[in-house]
């Protein structure tokens, strides 16, 4: 099959993705650009686990995802103090808003503050997908 224009390819790809039964989203923005079509198959078990933690909101922008990556998972038994996290992010875009970002993650139940003042992430469900296909 020969395509003269990119948009001519979109319809056959859309049909191909839908036949595989993933969720399909068009014009999906990623940090490295816009993907014309994305198909994602969720892992029902992982989705159920995330919902059991009452985590209904998206984590948020990529910088928040990156921040969350630096907080130890509750299942690991490790934790990090705010001061240690602050030192890690000193001089980055997080410095002025680290507290706000942490408040957001705590309110959305992605981070749990411990009595000691340290922080742990409540995860155990990532990744939530079985397959991602993008074009």
Secondary structure, DSSP 4 states (H G I P E B T S, - for coil): ---SSHHHHHHHHHHHHHHTT-EEEEEEEETTEEEEEEEEEE-HHHHHHHHHTT--S---SHHHHHHHHTSPBGGGT--EEHHHHHHHHTTSTTGGGHHHHHHHHHHTTSEEE-TTSEEEE--S----EEEEEE-
